[in-house]
Amino acid sequence: MIVVINDGGKLSLKMNFVVQAYKLNSNEEFFYVFRRVDSRFEEKWGNNQVDLASTASGNFIHFLLMLVKSPKNMRDGLLKRFSRTNSSRVLFAEGFLTSLSQALGEYFDKPARTKLLIDFLRKLNSPNSFLIDEFTSARIVNLKTLKPFGSIVYVSQDVAYDHFNFGNNAITKTLMRKLERNTVALSDMVIACSERDRLKYLEMGAKKVLFYPNIYPITEFKPVCKDPEPSMSIVLRGQWGDRSSRSLQEIFKALSRINTKIKVYLIGISSQCVPKNVVLQHYEYVPTKTDYLTILSKSWVGLNVGIHLGGTNERKYDYAMAGLVVLSDNFGSRGDLLPYEYTYVDGYDLAAKLNQLLRLGKDRLVDMGLQNREQILSLAKTQRRKLLAAINATILENH
């Protein structure tokens, strides 16, 4: 049996891909262990899953840490509670105290009551394999108690301490580095999201590391014809907080410096301050990945803004899959190679490089974008094959 351990009740994109890919190549049964926010006090069992309740100490720490937040984050949280709005979850809260609260929460808020789960595992006749869904799920069940029951595969979206980089906060970085190092030491295999992250995990002492980039190919998708005039795609999600709005202001200021009319497909947040030379087409949300890639594929260039220090941005690969030339900022440029990706360091550099790219003309940029697409589809195919083989080998070794 394959046991998937997840915090929140919804699998990450990386874990969902791993599960679906493995289901297509195996007859193993899957069992899901969740720890949901709305079931902190009651354990619920279903046919192929369990929602674990938090420990008493975990619940106490959870409510205590709600008080350890920066004033702005505390105010925003109270306003949301009083207004009862279902706003999107902000992934990157800014402020020293809030960042510290989140890091402490990964240590002390997460542990769940697992007595019935361990009893359940003991009764199973067949060996198990455990898939840990990112660092946010690493503390739900004590991994040392799982080791006797089978192999442990840690599925990483990004290196944990890269998520806690606000203001170079040494305390949170140290806490998260220790958390993930302990997880890596107990894992039989780590699935990283880039070659950069693979090297980091080896340095942490991982026994075996394979990387599968954040590429989720849609075989039926084909790029559509490019716009006849210069165009660009920008993806800035609302759940990235103030960083999205600050990035958009810088981008629009840069676009105002080029003497070219340009169409911009903006997905996510909106803006009232649009330069005169920009023809804006805004989408707050695109429901399907196929529609999303279709919109992107109309553009000549994709602007890739990095939000944190993690491996390779999924947006970078989405742009490439849609057949775009990619312009990345310093954060966005990290990760694996594309044939045609260019890096800018500030708004002036962005304007200068975009001007030079547009001078190459539509036909040249179309060819460059298609080479990006071919590169990442080939990479996805190769690494998917290696991923399945590595998972199978790890399971067999521990059976």
C-alpha positions as CSV (number, residue, x, y, z in Angstrom):
1,M,0.0,0.0,0.0
2,I,1.1,3.6,-0.8
3,V,0.4,5.9,2.1
4,V,0.3,9.6,1.2
5,I,0.7,12.1,4.1
6,N,-0.6,15.6,3.5
7,D,-1.2,18.7,5.6
8,G,-4.3,20.7,4.6
9,G,-6.4,18.0,2.8
10,K,-5.4,19.0,-0.8
11,L,-2.4,17.4,-2.5
12,S,0.3,19.7,-3.8
13,L,0.7,19.9,-7.6
14,K,3.9,17.9,-7.3
15,M,2.4,15.2,-5.1
16,N,-0.7,15.0,-7.3
17,F,1.5,14.4,-10.4
18,V,3.6,11.8,-8.6
19,V,0.4,9.9,-7.5
20,Q,-1.3,10.0,-10.9
21,A,1.9,9.0,-12.7
22,Y,2.4,6.1,-10.3
23,K,-1.2,5.0,-10.5
24,L,-0.9,4.6,-14.2
25,N,2.1,2.2,-13.8
26,S,1.1,0.2,-10.7
27,N,-1.7,-1.8,-9.1
28,E,-0.8,-0.6,-5.5
29,E,-3.6,0.7,-3.4
30,F,-3.4,4.3,-2.1
31,F,-4.3,5.4,1.4
32,Y,-4.4,9.1,2.4
33,V,-3.5,10.6,5.8
34,F,-4.7,14.2,6.1
35,R,-4.5,16.8,8.8
36,R,-7.1,19.4,8.0
37,V,-7.7,22.7,9.7
38,D,-11.4,22.0,10.1
39,S,-10.8,18.6,11.9
40,R,-8.2,19.6,14.5
41,F,-10.3,18.1,17.3
42,E,-11.9,15.0,15.8
43,E,-10.4,12.1,14.0
44,K,-12.4,11.0,10.9
45,W,-11.9,7.7,9.1
46,G,-13.1,6.9,5.5
47,N,-12.8,4.1,3.0
48,N,-9.3,5.0,1.9
49,Q,-8.3,7.9,4.1
50,V,-8.2,9.4,7.6
51,D,-8.3,12.9,8.8
52,L,-6.1,13.0,11.9
53,A,-6.9,15.2,14.9
54,S,-4.1,17.4,16.3
55,T,-2.6,16.7,19.7
56,A,-3.7,18.7,22.7
57,S,-0.3,20.5,22.8
58,G,-0.5,21.1,19.0
59,N,-3.9,22.8,19.4
60,F,-2.6,24.9,22.3
61,I,0.5,26.0,20.3
62,H,-1.7,26.7,17.2
63,F,-3.9,29.3,19.0
64,L,-0.9,30.7,21.0
65,L,1.1,31.4,17.8
66,M,-1.9,33.3,16.3
67,L,-0.9,36.1,18.7
68,V,2.8,36.1,17.5
69,K,2.3,38.1,14.3
70,S,3.4,41.4,12.9
71,P,0.9,44.2,13.5
72,K,-0.1,44.3,9.8
73,N,-0.7,40.6,9.5
74,M,-2.6,40.6,12.8
75,R,-4.8,43.4,11.6
76,D,-5.5,41.7,8.3
77,G,-6.4,38.5,10.0
78,L,-8.8,40.2,12.4
79,L,-10.5,42.1,9.5
80,K,-11.0,38.8,7.6
81,R,-12.5,37.1,10.6
82,F,-14.9,40.0,11.3
83,S,-15.9,40.4,7.6
84,R,-16.2,36.6,7.1
85,T,-14.9,36.9,3.6
86,N,-13.4,33.9,1.8
87,S,-10.2,35.6,0.6
88,S,-7.4,33.7,-0.9
89,R,-4.7,32.4,1.4
90,V,-1.6,34.5,1.4
91,L,1.4,32.3,1.0
92,F,4.1,34.7,1.9
93,A,3.3,36.8,5.0
94,E,5.9,39.5,5.5
95,G,7.2,40.5,8.9
96,F,9.8,39.0,11.3
97,L,7.2,37.9,13.9
98,T,4.9,36.4,11.4
99,S,7.7,34.5,9.7
100,L,8.9,33.2,13.1
101,S,5.3,32.2,14.0
102,Q,5.0,30.1,10.8
103,A,8.3,28.4,11.4
104,L,7.5,27.5,15.0
105,G,4.1,26.3,13.8
106,E,5.8,23.8,11.4
107,Y,7.6,22.3,14.5
108,F,5.0,22.5,17.3
109,D,1.6,23.0,15.7
110,K,1.6,20.1,13.2
111,P,1.9,16.8,15.3
112,A,-1.3,14.7,15.1
113,R,-2.7,11.9,17.3
114,T,-1.6,8.8,15.5
115,K,-2.3,5.8,17.8
116,L,-5.2,4.4,15.7
117,L,-3.2,5.0,12.5
118,I,-0.2,3.0,13.8
119,D,-2.6,0.2,14.9
120,F,-4.0,0.2,11.4
121,L,-0.6,-0.1,9.8
122,R,0.4,-3.0,12.1
123,K,-2.7,-4.9,10.9
124,L,-1.8,-4.6,7.2
125,N,-0.2,-7.8,5.8
126,S,1.7,-6.1,3.0
127,P,4.7,-3.7,3.4
128,N,3.9,0.0,2.9
129,S,5.6,3.0,1.3
130,F,5.0,6.5,2.6
131,L,4.9,9.6,0.4
132,I,5.4,12.9,2.4
133,D,3.8,15.8,0.7
134,E,6.3,18.7,1.1
135,F,7.9,20.1,4.2
136,T,4.5,21.2,5.5
137,S,3.6,17.6,6.0
138,A,6.8,16.3,7.5
139,R,5.8,16.7,11.2
140,I,2.2,15.3,11.1
141,V,3.4,11.8,11.8
142,N,6.7,11.0,13.5
143,L,8.7,9.6,10.7
144,K,10.7,7.4,13.1
145,T,7.5,5.5,13.9
146,L,6.8,4.9,10.2
147,K,10.3,3.5,9.4
148,P,9.5,-0.1,10.6
149,F,6.5,-0.2,8.3
150,G,8.1,0.6,5.0
151,S,10.1,3.1,2.8
152,I,9.7,6.8,3.1
153,V,9.8,9.1,0.0
154,Y,9.9,12.8,0.6
155,V,8.3,14.8,-2.2
156,S,9.7,18.3,-2.2
157,Q,8.3,21.3,-4.0
158,D,11.1,23.5,-2.8
159,V,13.9,23.4,-0.2
160,A,12.1,24.4,3.1
161,Y,14.3,27.2,4.4
162,D,14.1,29.0,1.0
163,H,10.4,29.7,1.9
164,F,11.5,31.6,5.0
165,N,13.8,34.2,3.6
166,F,12.1,37.4,4.7
167,G,14.6,40.0,5.8
168,N,17.3,37.3,5.9
169,N,15.7,35.9,9.1
170,A,18.5,33.7,10.4
171,I,16.2,32.2,13.1
172,T,13.5,30.9,10.8
173,K,16.1,29.7,8.2
174,T,17.9,27.7,10.9
175,L,14.7,26.2,12.3
176,M,13.5,25.1,8.8
177,R,16.9,23.8,7.8
178,K,16.9,21.6,10.9
179,L,13.4,20.4,10.2
180,E,14.1,19.4,6.6
181,R,17.5,17.9,7.5
182,N,15.8,15.6,10.0
183,T,13.2,14.6,7.3
184,V,15.9,13.9,4.7
185,A,17.9,11.8,7.1
186,L,14.8,9.5,7.7
187,S,13.8,9.3,4.0
188,D,14.9,6.5,1.7
189,M,14.5,8.9,-1.3
190,V,13.9,12.6,-1.9
191,I,12.2,13.9,-5.0
192,A,13.5,17.4,-5.7
193,C,12.1,20.0,-8.2
194,S,15.4,21.1,-9.8
195,E,19.0,20.0,-10.2
196,R,19.9,22.9,-7.9
197,D,17.7,21.5,-5.1
198,R,19.0,18.0,-5.8
199,L,22.5,19.2,-4.9
200,K,21.3,20.9,-1.8
201,Y,19.6,17.7,-0.6
202,L,22.7,15.6,-1.2
203,E,24.7,18.2,0.9
204,M,22.1,17.7,3.6
205,G,22.9,14.0,3.7
206,A,20.1,12.5,1.5
207,K,20.6,8.8,0.6
208,K,19.1,9.1,-2.8
209,V,17.8,12.2,-4.7
210,L,16.0,12.4,-8.0
211,F,14.7,15.6,-9.5
212,Y,11.5,16.0,-11.4
213,P,11.0,19.7,-12.4
214,N,7.6,21.4,-11.9
215,I,6.5,20.5,-15.4
216,Y,3.0,18.9,-15.7
217,P,2.7,18.2,-19.5
218,I,-0.7,18.3,-21.2
219,T,-0.2,16.1,-24.2
220,E,-3.3,17.4,-26.0
221,F,-2.3,21.0,-25.7
222,K,-0.8,22.7,-28.8
223,P,0.2,26.4,-28.9
224,V,-2.1,28.7,-30.9
225,C,-0.9,31.3,-33.4
226,K,1.0,34.3,-31.9
227,D,-0.5,37.8,-31.9
228,P,0.4,39.8,-35.0
229,E,1.7,42.6,-32.8
230,P,4.1,42.5,-29.8
231,S,2.6,40.9,-26.7
232,M,3.6,39.6,-23.3
233,S,2.2,37.4,-20.6
234,I,2.5,38.2,-16.8
235,V,1.3,35.9,-14.1
236,L,1.1,37.4,-10.6
237,R,-1.2,35.6,-8.1
238,G,-3.1,37.4,-5.4
239,Q,-2.0,34.8,-2.8
240,W,1.6,36.0,-3.1
241,G,0.6,39.1,-1.1
242,D,2.2,42.6,-1.5
243,R,5.0,41.2,-3.5
244,S,2.7,40.8,-6.5
245,S,1.5,44.4,-6.5
246,R,5.0,45.8,-6.0
247,S,6.3,43.6,-8.9
248,L,3.5,44.8,-11.2
249,Q,4.2,48.4,-10.5
250,E,7.8,47.9,-11.4
251,I,6.9,46.0,-14.5
252,F,4.4,48.6,-15.8
253,K,6.9,51.4,-15.1
254,A,9.5,49.5,-17.2
255,L,7.0,49.0,-20.0
256,S,6.3,52.7,-20.1
257,R,9.9,53.3,-21.0
258,I,9.7,51.4,-24.3
259,N,8.5,53.2,-27.4
260,T,6.4,50.3,-28.5
261,K,2.7,49.5,-28.2
262,I,2.4,46.1,-26.5
263,K,-0.5,43.9,-25.5
264,V,-0.2,42.4,-22.0
265,Y,-2.1,39.3,-20.8
266,L,-2.2,39.7,-17.1
267,I,-3.4,36.7,-15.0
268,G,-4.0,37.2,-11.3
269,I,-4.0,40.6,-9.7
270,S,-5.2,43.8,-11.5
271,S,-4.0,47.4,-11.6
272,Q,-5.6,50.8,-12.3
273,C,-2.3,52.4,-13.3
274,V,-1.7,51.1,-16.9
275,P,0.8,52.8,-19.2
276,K,-0.6,54.4,-22.3
277,N,1.4,52.1,-24.6
278,V,0.0,48.9,-22.9
279,V,-3.2,47.2,-24.2
280,L,-4.2,45.2,-21.1
281,Q,-6.2,42.0,-21.1
282,H,-6.8,40.9,-17.5
283,Y,-7.9,37.5,-16.2
284,E,-8.5,37.2,-12.5
285,Y,-8.6,33.4,-12.8
286,V,-8.4,30.9,-15.5
287,P,-10.2,27.6,-14.5
288,T,-8.4,25.0,-16.6
289,K,-4.7,24.5,-17.4
290,T,-5.4,24.1,-21.1
291,D,-7.2,27.5,-21.3
292,Y,-4.4,29.0,-19.2
293,L,-1.7,27.7,-21.6
294,T,-3.7,28.8,-24.6
295,I,-3.8,32.4,-23.3
296,L,-0.1,32.3,-22.7
297,S,0.7,30.9,-26.1
298,K,-0.7,34.0,-27.9
299,S,2.2,36.0,-26.4
300,W,5.7,36.6,-27.8
301,V,7.3,36.8,-24.4
302,G,6.6,35.5,-20.9
303,L,7.6,37.6,-17.8
304,N,8.7,35.3,-15.0
305,V,8.8,37.0,-11.6
306,G,10.3,34.9,-8.8
307,I,8.6,35.1,-5.4
308,H,10.9,33.1,-3.1
309,L,14.3,31.3,-3.3
310,G,12.8,27.9,-4.3
311,G,13.9,25.8,-7.2
312,T,12.5,26.4,-10.7
313,N,9.3,28.4,-11.0
314,E,6.4,26.5,-12.4
315,R,5.5,29.6,-14.4
316,K,8.8,29.4,-16.2
317,Y,7.9,26.0,-17.5
318,D,4.4,27.1,-18.3
319,Y,5.7,29.8,-20.5
320,A,8.1,27.4,-22.2
321,M,5.3,24.8,-22.7
322,A,3.2,27.5,-24.3
323,G,6.1,28.3,-26.7
324,L,7.3,31.6,-25.3
325,V,10.7,33.3,-24.9
326,V,11.2,33.9,-21.1
327,L,12.3,37.0,-19.4
328,S,13.1,36.3,-15.7
329,D,14.1,38.4,-12.7
330,N,16.9,37.3,-10.4
331,F,14.7,35.0,-8.4
332,G,12.8,33.6,-11.4
333,S,16.0,32.7,-13.3
334,R,17.0,30.0,-10.8
335,G,16.7,26.4,-11.7
336,D,17.2,24.4,-14.9
337,L,18.2,25.7,-18.3
338,L,16.0,26.9,-21.1
339,P,17.5,27.6,-24.5
340,Y,16.0,31.1,-24.6
341,E,15.6,32.6,-21.2
342,Y,17.0,36.0,-20.4
343,T,17.5,37.7,-17.0
344,Y,16.9,41.3,-16.0
345,V,18.1,42.9,-12.7
346,D,15.8,46.0,-12.5
347,G,13.1,47.9,-14.3
348,Y,15.6,49.7,-16.6
349,D,17.3,46.4,-17.5
350,L,13.8,44.9,-18.2
351,A,12.9,47.7,-20.6
352,A,16.3,47.5,-22.4
353,K,16.2,43.7,-22.9
354,L,12.5,43.7,-23.9
355,N,13.3,46.4,-26.6
356,Q,16.1,44.3,-28.0
357,L,14.0,41.1,-28.0
358,L,11.1,42.8,-29.8
359,R,13.5,44.1,-32.5
360,L,14.2,40.4,-33.4
361,G,10.7,40.2,-34.8
362,K,7.8,37.9,-34.4
363,D,9.1,35.0,-36.6
364,R,12.4,34.8,-34.8
365,L,10.7,34.9,-31.4
366,V,8.3,32.1,-32.5
367,D,11.2,29.9,-33.4
368,M,13.0,30.6,-30.1
369,G,9.8,29.9,-28.1
370,L,9.3,26.5,-29.9
371,Q,12.8,25.5,-28.9
372,N,11.9,26.2,-25.3
373,R,8.8,24.1,-25.6
374,E,10.8,21.2,-27.1
375,Q,13.4,21.4,-24.4
376,I,11.0,21.1,-21.4
377,L,8.7,18.5,-22.9
378,S,11.8,16.3,-23.6
379,L,13.0,17.0,-20.0
380,A,9.6,16.1,-18.6
381,K,9.5,12.8,-20.5
382,T,13.0,11.8,-19.5
383,Q,12.6,12.6,-15.8
384,R,9.2,11.0,-15.5
385,R,10.7,7.7,-16.7
386,K,13.5,8.1,-14.1
387,L,11.1,9.1,-11.4
388,L,8.9,6.0,-11.8
389,A,11.9,3.7,-12.0
390,A,13.4,5.2,-8.8
391,I,10.2,5.0,-6.8
392,N,9.8,1.3,-7.8
393,A,13.4,0.5,-6.9
394,T,13.1,2.2,-3.5
395,I,9.9,0.3,-2.7
396,L,11.4,-3.0,-3.7
397,E,14.6,-2.4,-1.7
398,N,12.5,-1.9,1.5
399,H,10.1,-4.7,0.8
